Amino acid sequence: MKKKNLLYGIMMITCLFLSGCVNSKKISNSTDFSNVTLSSSDEPSDTSTAKAEDAEENKVEITGDFELINAQTNLKIEPVNNEYIISEEGEYILKGKLENGIIKVDAIDQKVILDLDGVSLTSSINSCIYVNDASKVEIKANKDTYNEIIDNREEENDETEGSAAIYSNSDLEIKGKGSLYISSKSNNGIHSKDDLEIKNLTLKVDAYNNGLKGNDSLTIESGNIIAISKNSDGLKTSNSDISSKGNQRGNINILGGIIDIYAACDGIDAAYDFIIDETEGIDKPTLTIYTANYSSYSNSSIEKSSTNMYLKMTSTYTNYRYALYYYNDDINSGEFQNLEYDSVSMQGRQSYYYYKTNYNFNYKNVKLFAYDKSTTENSLDNYYAVSDGGVINSTYDTLQISSISNGIINLGWTNYQMTSQMPGPGGMQQTNSEKLDYSAKGIKSNNNIEINSGIINIKSTDDAIHANRGETLENGETGVGNVNINGGDLNISSKDDGIHSDYILNIDGGNIIINESHEGIEGNQININNGNIKLQANDDGINAGGSYLAKTILIKGGYVDVTVGSGDTDGIDSNGTYTQTGGFVIARTGAQGGGAGALDCDSTISITGGTCILAGLIEKQPSTSLKNKLFGSVSQMGGGFGGFSQSSSSYSFSSGKYQVLDSSNNEIFNFDLASTYTSLYLVSDSFQSGSYSVTNGSNSYSFTL
């Protein structure tokens, strides 16, 4: 299914169905972490507010007859059937206004340079610039000029017909010190079948499908770039094989520039690796990404075939075959659609089974039929049980069976909620009721993601940063699924995971703020060696899951600050082990009872270095040789699915900023709480034997180690 068909899922779900800074050294002195703040702004905020310059703001009216001039000979090229054909190597100047004409490059194994010198190209018959053959083509927007290229074709075209306003079968470089505006009504903005490289210029691409696509690679070195995709991805590569020269294809490299991406689906979709780094002599890159309904450009008039309707039930009712019957005023003139098994979800102590079919937009009413072996398939008269018919409740997307009795199906409306294991051996637990049925991630890679530098702002409906494992690549390998963060400033807001690695997630530097997320940081193995992290999550803050490797969280250094929402949520949740040998960690649970915990670990908890503060319940007291203090009690696991309980406590740590002081009132460290807690655990390699106190100024508890 093409992505242009998938966007309607979110539009219909939202419109029809839903109504409903510190360093990593050992902390031995007073250290204030309150300068790492969370933003509640609708716009991503970070150390930079730089936005890309908009090429359209430099727009001037382009008039005059179109000219295509050979810069070496000064001769004009005349059109043949509205095609201006370049067949020889060299540099060519384009200026003036051309309507419904095509610039075609057919210079076999030769390099061609196109100088845009104040030109307007529009076409409704093919790509405005179509590179059929060349060794490489450079398109340069000359200094202080405004240029526009507009593809007005009504239908989407494949690569053989020129699938973009600028399309190339060869390596393509877009550059210059001028401005270039590209609009594509039904296709990609810029598409190279080989390598695509962009630098220096001010570029705005407003595309129906992908904004910028290089099948083999895409590299942005510098410039001001705005990439808009109304129905697909902002930046994209598609090949993952090895070139004839032995180079790996499919990488997306960001090395500089100010880049703003607005995408209906993924902001960045790399077929192999995504790498962001800085180049010597060039300002570090600034990357801002909005996806799906966070993008103000996402199209709301997409084909309707991709939206799903679900049926939810307990195991009691899974012995029957189900079909939805859609109809309008005449109940005898409707249409059946079979419901197929989709997934199972554990919600609380109960398993729910989901069945799925496409939503039928031709009808306004629906009935549910159940059939057994003795009844006729998809019959209005011969069935096991049927529901009352009625108008489709556009607030919801799921029908839930409450009972089946005496041939009657009793139903209620609800919304799809998935809390079961995702497909595949490395899947993580998903409990996000807002999760989309298509990919709308900020940065996605089918192999690895490497962040070494730059300023990255992401507001995404899906995971903000996501590396896939298990994808079969064209080079014969399987995608690794690692995320490596070595530097940079990240500011993330996501309706799903903030940072997700299917395999190993390494954080060795950088400043990471996750303002909003379902789960903040998730990976099979999570290693935090350095950097500053502050996150908020509606579910687990840091979660180690999956089954490719033993599930581990290992913290050796850095600053980690976690707050989670209320419910069955954990500040830190390892489905294997938790080990801390250094750094500063504070994790706050979102609740004081039930299954919520500041630290939940299925195996061993070991803290041998650094400082760890756990506000709220902990599943078990960590194994440590360090001095430590527990105010309150360790939670106790009940039988079966019976959650945690906590013994009564006289402790009350209300919201506010707390200091931990020694007997001479010297501050050892500080932290803040936004809620009241009756359980607090402190362990630090800064503690020595003696007396200490923890106080917020008005409330103080003393303790002796």
N, C-alpha and C positions, 0 to 999 in steps of 0.2 A: 504494500500500500504506500503510495507516495505521500510525502509529508504534507503536501498542500491539502490533502484530504484529512490529515490528522488534526489540524488545528481546530477544526470545528468541534472536536471533543471538548476542549476546554471552554469554548464559547457556549456550547449547549449545556455543559455541566454547570457553568456559572450563571448563564442567562435563563436556561429552561428548568434545570433540575434542582439546583441548590437554592434553598431559602435559608431556606434554612442554611612607666617603662622601666624596666629593671634589667640588670644583667644576670648572667647565669652563675656568677661566682657564689661560693658558699656564703650563706647569710649568717653573719656573726654580729652585725651591728643593726641599729634601727634602720629600717627600710620602708619607705612609703610607696605603696602600690596604688594609691587612689588616683594617680594621674592617668591610669589606663581606664578610660571611660567608654561607656556604651552610648551609641547614638540612637535616638528615637525618630530621627528625621526620615521623611519619605524618600529623600535622595540619599544615596550612599555618601557618607562623610569619611574623610581620611586626612592624612597629612597634606594632601593636595586637593584643591577643588578645581583643578585644571580640566576644562572641557575642550574638545577638539573644535577648532575653527570651522565654521560652516561655509562650505564653498558657495552655497546659494546666496550668502550675504554679500558676496563679491559680484553678484550677477549684474551684467550689463546687457542691453539689447544688441544682439548680433545681426547686422544687416550686411548687404552687399553680396554680390555673386560669389558662389563657392569657387575656390581655386585649390588645386593640388599641384604643387610645383616641385620639380626635382631641384634640390638645393645645389647640386653640383653643376647642372647644365642650365638651370633657370628656365627650363622648358615646362610648360603645362602639360598635364596628362588629361586627355579628353575621355569622356565616358563612352562606354559601349553598352547600350541597353540599361542605362542608369547605373552601371558598374564602372568604378574607377579602379583599374587593375594595375597593381605594382608588381612587376615581374623581375626587377633587377635590384641588386644590392645598392644601398645608398641611403641618403637622408632626404626626407620629403616634408614640405611645409603645407599644412592645411589651414585655410582661413576662409571666412565668409559663411554663408548659410546654405545648407544642402538639405532638401526635403525629399524623402523617399529615394535616397541614393545609398549606394554601398561602396565602402572602401575595401577592396579585396586585395590581400597580399598573397601572391603566388610566385615567390622567389625561392626556388628549390635550393635548400642548403645554403642560403645566403642571409646576411644580417640586414635588417631594415629598421630605420629610425623614422618615426612619424612625429614631427613637431606640430603641436596644436598651438596655433597663433591667433586665437580668437575665432573659434569655429563652433558652429551649431550643426549637428548631424541628427536627423530624425529618419526613422524607417519603420514601415509597417509591413515589409516584405522579407527582411532578413536582418541579421546582425548589422549594426551600423558599420562596425569594423570587423571584418571576417578574415582571419589569417588561415589560409588553406595550407600553405607550406612556406617554411623559412627555417633557418637555423635558430634564429632568435629575432624577436621584434621588441623594440623599445618605443614606448609612447610617452612623449614628453610634453607637459604643459608649460609653455614658455613663461618666463618671468613676467609678472604683472598682467597676465591675460586671464580672462574667464572663458571657459569652454564647456560645452554641454553636448552630451550624447544621449539620445532618447530612443529607446526601442518601444514602438507602439504596437507591436504584434499582439493580437487578441488571444492567441493560443500558445501553450507551452511547446517548445521545440526541443528535440534531442540534439546530441552533439553533432550529428551528421548534417544538421540544418543550421547550426549556429545557435547554441542554447543560451546566449547572453547578448547584451548590448554590445560588448566587446568580447569576441570569442577567438581563441587561438588554438590551433593544433600544435603549436610550437611553444618554446619557452617565451614568457612574456614579462616585460619589466615596465611598470608604470612609474614615472618619476617627473621631476621638474620643480620649478619654484612658482608656478602659477596655480590656478584653481581649475578643478574639473568636477563637473556635476554629471552623474549618470543616473538615468531612470530606465527601468525595465518593467513594462506593464505585466508581462506574463512569464518572464524568464529570469535567469541569473543576471546579476549586474555585470561582473567581469568574470570570465571563465577561461582558464588555460587548461588544456588537456595535459600539459606537462608542468613546468615550474612557473609559479607566479611570484613576482617580487615587486614590492612597493616601497618607495622612499621619497622623501623631501616634500612632495607636493601637498596641497590642500585638496582632499578628495572626499566627495560625498556620493554614496551609492544608495539609491532607493530602489530595491528590487522586489519582485513578486516572490521569487524563489531565493536561492542563496545569494548573499551579497557579494562575497569574494570567494571564488573557488579555484584552487589549483589542484588538479587531480594528483600530481606527483608531490608537490610541496607548495607551501605558501609562507613567504617571509616578508615581514614588515620591518624595515630598518629605521625609518624616521618619517616625519610628516604629521599632518593633521588628517585623520581618517574618521569618517562617519560611515558605518555600514549598517544598512537597514534591510531586514528580510521580513516581509509581511506574512510569509507562509512557510518558511523553512529555516535554514541556519544562517548565521551571520558570516562566519569564516569556516571554510570546509576544505578537507582533502578527502580523496576517495580510494587511492591506490595504496597497497601495503606490500608490494613486491620489491625485488631488487632490480635496479637498473642494469643495463648492459655494461656500465662502468663500475658496477659493484656497490652503488649507493642505495641506501635504504630509502624507499619512497614513503610518502604519507605524513611527513612531519609538518607541523605548524610552528614557526619560530617568530617570536616577538622580541626584537632587539632594540627598539626605540620608538619614539613617536607618541602622540596622544591619540588614543583610539577609543571611540565610542561605538558600541554595538547594540543594536535593537533587533531582537530576533523572536520570531513566533515559536521556534523550536529551540535548538541549541545555539547558544551564543558562539561557541567555538567547538567544532567537531573534527578531531584529528583522527585520521585512519590509523596512524601509528603513534608517534610521540608529540606532546605539546611541550615546548620549552619557552620560557620567558627569561631574558637575561639583559644585561646592558652592554653597550659597545663603548669602548674607550673614545672619549671626545664627543660623545652624544649624550644628551640628558637621558636618564633612565626612563623606561616606558611608563606611561600612565594608561591603564586599561579599565574602561568602565563598561559593564555588560548588564543589559536588562533582557529578560526572556519572558515569553508567553504573555500573561496579562499584566506583567510589569512593563512591557514595552507598549508605548502609546501608538505604535504603528501596526500591531498585529491585526490581521484581517478578520472581520467578523462575518464574512459572506462566503465561507468555504463549503465545499460539497458536504452533504450531511450523512454520508454513508458510514462514517467511522464511529459515531456515538453509540455507546452500549446501554442496554437495559439489563438489569440484573434481577435474579430471584434468589432470596436468602431463606435458608431453612435449617433445622436441626437434622440429625441423622435419622430421626423418626420418619421423615417424609422423603427419604432419598430412594425409595424402592419404586418410584413411579417415573414415567417419562412425562415431561412437561412441554407445553406449547402456549405461547401467547397468541391470542386472536385479536387482531386490530380491526376496527370497524368505525364507520361514521353513523349516519342516521339510520341506514338500513342494516340491521344486524346480520342479514343473510348475504350481504355483499362485502364481506371483509377478507382478511388474509391471515393465514397461520404463519407463525415463525417459531421453529423449534428452539428450545433452550438447551444448550450444551454445557456440560460440567466445566467450571472454570477454576475453582480453588477451594481450599478449606482454610478457615480462620479461627484461631483461638481467641476468644473475647471473654475475659474473666475466666470462669471455670468451664465455659461452654464452647464447644466446637460448632461453628456454623459453616454450612456448605453453600457455595455460590454457583449459580448457573447464569449463563450469559447469552444474549442475542443482540442483534443490531436494533436500534430504535427505528421504528417505521414512521417516517414523518408525513405519510400520506393520510393518516387517520388520527382522530381525536379521542377515540375510546379504546378500552382494552379489557379483555377477560382472560383469566388463566384457566387452562384445562389440564387435568391430570389423567393419564391413561395407564392401564395395566395390560397384562398379556391377553385378557379376555375382551378388550375393547378395541374399536377401530381407530387406526391412526388418524389424528387430526380430523375428527368428526365433531360436528356441532350437536349430534344427537346421541352418539354412542361413546361414552366416556366414563371414567371412574369417579371423577369429581370435577366441579367447576365453581368458579368464584362468581360473585355478582359482578356484572359489567358496569362500567362507569367511565367518566372522563379522566384522562390521564392527568395525574397531579404533576404539573410541570415544576413543582418545587423539588422533587426528588427523582432519583434514578434507580431505585431498588424497591421491589415488592417483597415483603417478608411474610411467610406463612406462619400464622399463629396456631392454626389447627386445621385438621381435615376430619369431618364427621358427617355421616349420613349423606355423602355425596356433595357436601358443601365445603369449599375452601375458604377459610377466613383469612383475610389479608390485611396488611397495613403497609403504609409507605415509609421508607427510610432512605438513607444514603449509603452508598457503597463504602465499606470500611474493611480494609485488608490488614490483618495482623499475623498472617502465617508466613512461613519461610518462602522467600523468593525462589524461583527456579534456579537450578544449578547447584553444584556441590559447594560453591563458595558463597552462596547467598546469605545476606544478613536479614535479621528480623525486621519486618516493616510494620509499623503501627500507625501509619499516616493516612488519615481519612481524606486528606486533600491531594493525595498522590494522583498524578495524571496517568492516562493510559498511553502516553507517548512521551518521547524524550524532549525536555525543555530545560536542559542543564546549562549552567553558565559556561564551564569549561569541561569538555569531555574528551577522553582519549581511549583508544582501543588497545593501548600498550602502557606507556608511562607518562606521567606528568612531572615536570621539573620546573620549580619556581626558584630562581636564583636572585632576582632583583625585581624592581618595578613597584608601582603602586597599582593595586588591583581592587576595584570596587565592583561588587556583584549583587544584583537583586534578581533572584531566580525563583521560578515556581517549582522547579525540580532541584536536584542537587546542585549546589554552586560549583563544586569541583569534584569530578568523578573520573576514576581510572578503572576501566573494565579489565577483567581477567577472563580468559576462556574463549575469547573470540578467535576463530581460526583465520589466520592472516594469509595473505597471498604469498608471503615468503616461506611458507611451510611451517611457520612457528605458531605458537599460541600466545595471545596477548598476555602480558605479565600482570598488569594491574597495579603497579606501584605509584605512589605519590611521594615525591621528595621536595620538601620545602627547606631551602637553604638560606633564604633571605627574602626581602621584599616587605611591603606593607599591604596587608589584606584586610578589607572591610567587606563583610559578607552579611547578606540577609537572604534567607532561603525558606521556602515553604516545606522543603524536605531536608536532606542532610546538608550541613555546611561544607564539610570536606569528607569525601568517601573514597576509600581505596579497597578494592576487592582483595588485595593481597597485603603488601607491606606499606605502611605509612610512616615515613621518617620526617621528623621536624628537627632541623639542626640550626635554625635561625629564623629571623624575621619577626614581624609584629602582626599578630592575627587577632582581629576582632570579629566575632560572630554575633551580630546583634540579635538575630532571629534565626531559628532553625527548628526542624523536627528533632533530629539528632545532630549534635554539634560536630563531632569528629568520630568517624567510624572506619574500622579496618580490621583485617584478620589479625595482624600484628601491628601494634602502635608503639613507636619508639620516639620519645621526646628527649632530645639531648641539649637543646638550647632554644632560645627564642622566648617571646612573650605571647601568651595566649589568654584571651578573655572571651568567654562565650556564654550565651544563653540558649537553652533548648527547651522545647515543649515536652520531649521525651528524655532519653538519656543524653547526658552531656558528652561523655567520651565512652565509646562502646567498642569492645573487641569481640567480634563474632566471625562467622564463616567457618569453613572446615577444610581449607587447603592446607593450613598449618595449625600447629598448636596455638590456641588463642592467648595472646599476651598483651599486657600493657607494661612498658618499661620506661620509667622516667629517670634520667640521669642528670638533668639540669634544666634551666629555664624557669619561667614563671607561668603557672597554670591556674586560672581562675574560672570556676564553673558554677553556674546557677541553672537549675532546671525548674520546670513548671510543676504544678500540683498533679496528683494522680499516681499511677504506678510507674514512677520515674526514678532514675538513679543519676546522681551526679557523675559518678564513674562506675561503669559496669563492665567487668571482664568476665566473659564466659569461660575463662581459663584462669590465668594468674595475674596478679598485680605486684610489680616490683618497683620500688623507688630507692635510688642510691644517691640522689642529690636533687637540687632544685627546690622550688617553693610551690606547693600545691594547696589550694583551698577548693573544696567541693561542698556545695550546699544542696541538700535534698529539697524537694518541693513540698513535702508533706511530713507529718510527724507520726504517721501510722500506715497501715496497709502494707503494700509491697515496696514502698519507696525507701531509698537509702542514699546516703551521701557516698558510700562506697559499697558496691555489691560485687562479690567475687565468688565464682563457683569453685575455685581451687584455693591456692595459698595466697596470702597477703604478706609481703615482706617489705619493711621499710628500714633501711640501714644507713640512710644519709639524707640530708636536706631537711626540709620542714613540711609537714603535712597537717592540714587543718580540715576536719570533717565535721560539718554542721548538720545535725540530724542523725538518723539511725545509721548504724553500720552493721553489716551482717555478722562480722566476727572481728574481734580485736586483732589488729595486725601483729605479726611476729616481728619483734624488734629488740635490739640490744640498747636502743637509745632511750633516754629519759622521756617519759610520756605521761599524759594525764587524760583520763576519761571522766567527763562530767555527765552523769546520767548512766546509761547502761547500754550494753551491746544488745542488738535485737535478737529475737529468738524465732526460728523458723517453725511454723505450725505444721501439722500433718497434711499430706496431700498438697492441694493448692492453697492451703490455709495461710497465706501471707505472714507478715511479721507482726510481732507485738512488742510493746515496750513496758517495762515495769514503771510504776509511778516514780516521779522525780520531783525534787524540790528546786531544781535548777530552772532558771528562766533567763535566756539570753535574748533580749529584745533587739529590735533593729537598731543599727547605729554602727559607728566606727569603734573598734576595740583595739586596745593596746595590751600586749603581754609585757609585764615589767618584772625586773628582778628585785631583790630585796633593797636595793639602793635606788629604786624607781627609774632605772635605766631601761629604755625600751629595747626589747629583744626583736620583736617584729609587731606588725599590726595587720588588721584585716577588717572588713566590714560585712555586716549582715543586713539584709533587707526585710527579714521576717523574724519572728520569735522562735527560738529553738530551746528544747528542754534537754538536749543531748549535744555534747560538744567533745571532740577528741583532738588533742594536741600532741604532736610528737616532733622533735627537732634535734638536730645535732648541735644546736646552739645552747640547749639546756645543759646545765651542770647540776650537781647536787645542791640543794638549798631551797629557799623560799621564793615563790613567784606569785604574781596576781594577774588576773585577766579582768579588764575594766573598760567600760564605755564612758566613764566619768561619773555616772549616777548609780551604776550597778557594778559591784566588784566581787570577785571570788578569789580567795587566796588558796594556794596549794603548796605543798612541799614535795620536792623530788629527792 
